[in-house]
Amino acid sequence: MHRLLANIHQQLDRRPDAIKEYSRYLGLWDACDPALQPEVDGAKAELASLIAEPR
């Protein structure tokens, strides 16, 4: 759910909310099974790009 909310906030240009939801998602899924790691890595990349974006 947090990943979906992050995507929605990102599309609506609600950057702070997207960052918050990606962070929540990663906090829950960071130690996931190896099969799910690509999904987590994608979320990490999205979060990093949001943080690095100039406002």
C-alpha positions, 0 to 999 in steps of 0.5 A: 500500500505504501508503494502505491501511495508513493507512486500516486503522490509522485504523479500528483507532484506531492513530493514530501508525501511521496518521500514519506511513503517510500520511506515507510515502504522501505522500512517495512520491506528492506529485509525482504526475501531475495525474490522481492529485492528488485522491487525494493531496489526500484523503490530505493531508486525512486526515493533517491531521485526524489531526494536528489531533485531540486525543489 
